[in-house]
Amino acid sequence: MSICFICTIFVGAWAQTKVDTTSYIHIVDITTGKIDTVLAIKKHFEAPNWHPDNYLILNSKGKIHTLDLSSKKITELNTGFAKFNNNDHGISPDKKWLVISNHDKNHPSTKSYKSALYILPVTGGEPRLVTPEVPSFWHGWSPDGKTLAYCAERNGNFDIYTIGVEDGPSHGGTEKRLTETTGLDDGPDYSPDGKYIYFNSYRSGHMQIWRMFADGTQPEQLTFDENSNWFAHPSPDNKWIVYIAYTSDEKQNHLFGKNVKLRLMDLQTKDIKDITPVFFGGQGTINVPSWSADSKKIAFVSYLVK
């Protein structure tokens, strides 16, 4: 694990305060390629989730916010004591719950960063702890709503784990490790039928998109190019995955402030196409699922830094 990767953890959320950042929150139509800019704001926002009730959920400086797509109004969401949230958050399949990854300063671990998973009502409320160990960074929710998939560092290596939503510390739950390869495995996201978990991995010596069965067996590499590919998100209709491609070899890093583009893979043919031009983004652009419910559009963030 490279030191630079550890540093990128701190680039997201509230740590991005020393630069003058303008965030451009966009929606791209996957058929036409048309990009609409929903909002340009001089503040660092990250990682949109798209709720069917026509609003986005994003994070900024440790807080969670909603952005109404009609009024363009941004409202801080009540997350109780959780005030140090990073850009790994998402909506449950029934749209009633929100999972967050919050830095728990009071956790007894001696590790420097203590992100843990919590769930709370999607309308706001007091969070409930799910993962007893840190650091843990959420990325996927099983379609039956019972299991969370996440990237976690245990014993010096970042791998993919799952845990039952109701299996938190108060219920004596334990996590299950799905990958054990050398190097980073990250960004696990379930297919809508629950058959696969899509993820990005450095196991080949270059960051590429992979998938495996939901129990962690039969890993299969899906991309084989010169880009550094991250965060594959299946569409709700299970026909596509979208992912972010760094146009330079970033090794195991997913830094903010790099040249990136969004790419779309047809899951039947495995054909890949660009759905955006190259833009200034990276960490925070599309860390988490951001598809529209009809599988026609994707929300993402680009940036301008002075």
Secondary structure as GFF3:
##gff-version 3
##sequence-region A 1 306
A	DSSP	alpha_helix	3	9	.	.	.	ID=ss1
A	DSSP	three_ten_helix	13	15	.	.	.	ID=ss2
A	DSSP	beta_strand	21	29	.	.	.	ID=ss3
A	DSSP	beta_strand	35	41	.	.	.	ID=ss4
A	DSSP	beta_strand	46	51	.	.	.	ID=ss5
A	DSSP	beta_strand	55	60	.	.	.	ID=ss6
A	DSSP	beta_strand	63	68	.	.	.	ID=ss7
A	DSSP	beta_strand	74	76	.	.	.	ID=ss8
A	DSSP	beta_strand	90	91	.	.	.	ID=ss9
A	DSSP	beta_strand	97	103	.	.	.	ID=ss10
A	DSSP	beta_strand	115	121	.	.	.	ID=ss11
A	DSSP	beta_strand	128	129	.	.	.	ID=ss12
A	DSSP	beta_strand	136	141	.	.	.	ID=ss13
A	DSSP	beta_strand	147	154	.	.	.	ID=ss14
A	DSSP	beta_strand	157	164	.	.	.	ID=ss15
A	DSSP	three_ten_helix	169	171	.	.	.	ID=ss16
A	DSSP	beta_strand	176	177	.	.	.	ID=ss17
A	DSSP	beta_strand	185	190	.	.	.	ID=ss18
A	DSSP	beta_strand	196	201	.	.	.	ID=ss19
A	DSSP	beta_strand	208	213	.	.	.	ID=ss20
A	DSSP	beta_strand	220	221	.	.	.	ID=ss21
A	DSSP	beta_strand	228	234	.	.	.	ID=ss22
A	DSSP	beta_strand	240	246	.	.	.	ID=ss23
A	DSSP	beta_strand	256	266	.	.	.	ID=ss24
A	DSSP	beta_strand	272	274	.	.	.	ID=ss25
A	DSSP	beta_strand	279	282	.	.	.	ID=ss26
A	DSSP	beta_strand	297	305	.	.	.	ID=ss27
###
